[in-house]
Amino acid sequence: MPPSDKAFWAVVRGTATSIDMDDFCFLAYPLSFDGFPCMKKVSEKVNDIWNYTKCNGDFPECDYRYILKLQIHDHTGQFEHVIAFDEAAAEFVGIQARELHLLSSDPDILHDIFSKVTFRHCLFTVSIKTEIFNGSERMKVNLVKSEELPYASGSQLLLHEIKNMSAPRSATTQKL
């Protein structure tokens, strides 16, 4: 796929098989620009004051934002390096980045939280864009939304589809 300014979206039925637990969030500017939360990283902390270089602002506290790196497997293989940012990651994990960061001091709790969301069957809406980085082409895949698939209704849907495929065809269908 050639590089493009536009991303295309896809819905993938699959499973998140691995989640990077090391760098799942970052410190971000706590205020909003034009009604949207800022997603930019903050720089240094001097005398308990954080500095944000974009607006040259100083403030005592930061927000935590997700940058969750995961792998999703579907029936064809896998999407490597899927990135879930703040809202999509919070929806997937079920907890806000700030709360998870506070709990991350205990590796067992962090492992338990990520274990609960790994290997769940979901519908993943992803945004896919091809970019050129350092002279080579790469695919950038971002998670937009995830929705857990309940086993019972998924099984019922598959059984219904199998039943329809094996049902006898009508006379008009057979003539075509």
ZAMAR-340208 format. One record per residue (C-alpha): x, y, z; residue in one letter. Coordinates in steps of 0.5 Angstrom, whole numbers, padded with zeros to 4 digits, always signed. Layout:
# ZAMAR-340208
XYZa ...
//
This chain:
# ZAMAR-340208
+0000+0000+0000m +0003+0007-0002p +0004+0012+0003p -0002+0017+0004s -0005+0023+0008d -0011+0019+0009k -0012+0013+0014a -0017+0008+0012f -0021+0004+0018w -0022-0003+0019a -0026-0007+0024v -0022-0013+0026v -0025-0019+0030r -0019-0022+0034g -0015-0022+0041t -0010-0018+0044a -0005-0023+0045t +0001-0018+0048s +0001-0012+0052i +0007-0008+0053d +0007-0006+0061m +0013-0002+0061d +0011+0004+0058d +0003+0004+0058f +0003+0012+0060c +0006+0019+0059f +0006+0025+0063l +0002+0030+0059a +0000+0038+0060y -0007+0038+0064p -0011+0043+0061l -0015+0044+0054s -0014+0047+0048f -0020+0049+0044d -0024+0044+0048g -0020+0038+0047f -0015+0035+0052p -0008+0037+0050c -0004+0030+0049m +0003+0033+0049k +0008+0031+0053k +0011+0035+0058v +0019+0036+0059s +0023+0037+0066e +0021+0038+0073k +0024+0043+0077v +0023+0045+0084n +0016+0041+0084d +0014+0045+0078i +0013+0042+0071w +0014+0046+0064n +0010+0045+0058y +0015+0048+0052t +0009+0049+0047k +0006+0055+0051c +0012+0056+0056n +0007+0054+0062g +0009+0052+0069d +0004+0048+0073f +0005+0043+0079p +0001+0037+0077e +0001+0033+0070c -0005+0029+0067d -0003+0021+0065y -0005+0019+0058r -0005+0012+0055y +0000+0010+0050i -0002+0003+0050l +0002-0002+0045k -0001-0008+0044l -0001-0014+0039q -0008-0016+0036i -0009-0023+0032h -0014-0025+0028d -0016-0031+0023h -0011-0028+0018t -0005-0027+0023g -0003-0021+0027q -0003-0013+0027f +0004-0012+0030e +0005-0005+0034h -0002-0003+0035v -0002+0003+0039i -0008+0005+0043a -0008+0012+0046f -0012+0015+0052d -0020+0014+0050e -0019+0008+0046a -0014+0005+0051a -0018+0007+0057a -0024+0003+0054e -0020-0003+0053f -0017-0003+0060v -0023-0001+0063g -0019+0004+0068i -0016+0011+0067q -0009+0012+0066a -0008+0016+0072r -0011+0011+0076e -0007+0005+0073l -0001+0009+0074h -0002+0010+0081l -0003+0002+0082l +0003+0001+0077s +0007+0001+0083s +0005-0006+0085d +0007-0010+0079p +0002-0016+0081d -0004-0011+0081i -0001-0009+0074l +0000-0016+0071h -0007-0018+0074d -0011-0012+0070i -0007-0013+0064f -0008-0021+0064s -0016-0019+0065k -0016-0016+0058v -0011-0020+0054t -0014-0026+0050f -0021-0023+0050r -0025-0024+0044h -0026-0017+0041c -0028-0013+0035l -0023-0008+0034f -0024-0002+0030t -0017+0001+0028v -0014+0006+0024s -0009+0004+0019i -0004+0009+0015k +0002+0008+0011t +0008+0012+0012e +0015+0013+0010i +0020+0013+0016f +0027+0014+0016n +0027+0012+0008g +0023+0006+0009s +0015+0005+0009e +0011+0002+0015r +0004+0001+0017m +0002+0005+0023k -0004+0002+0026v -0008+0006+0032n -0014+0003+0036l -0020+0007+0035v -0025+0003+0039k -0026-0004+0042s -0032-0008+0044e -0032-0015+0047e -0035-0020+0044l -0040-0024+0048p -0039-0032+0047y -0046-0034+0047a -0049-0029+0042s -0043-0030+0038g -0044-0038+0038s -0051-0036+0036q -0049-0032+0030l -0045-0037+0028l -0050-0043+0029l -0055-0039+0025h -0050-0038+0019e -0049-0045+0019i -0056-0047+0019k -0057-0042+0013n -0052-0045+0009m -0054-0052+0010s -0061-0050+0009a -0064-0053+0002p -0065-0048-0003r -0071-0046-0006s -0073-0048-0013a -0072-0041-0016t -0065-0041-0013t -0063-0047-0016q -0065-0045-0023k -0060-0039-0023l 
//
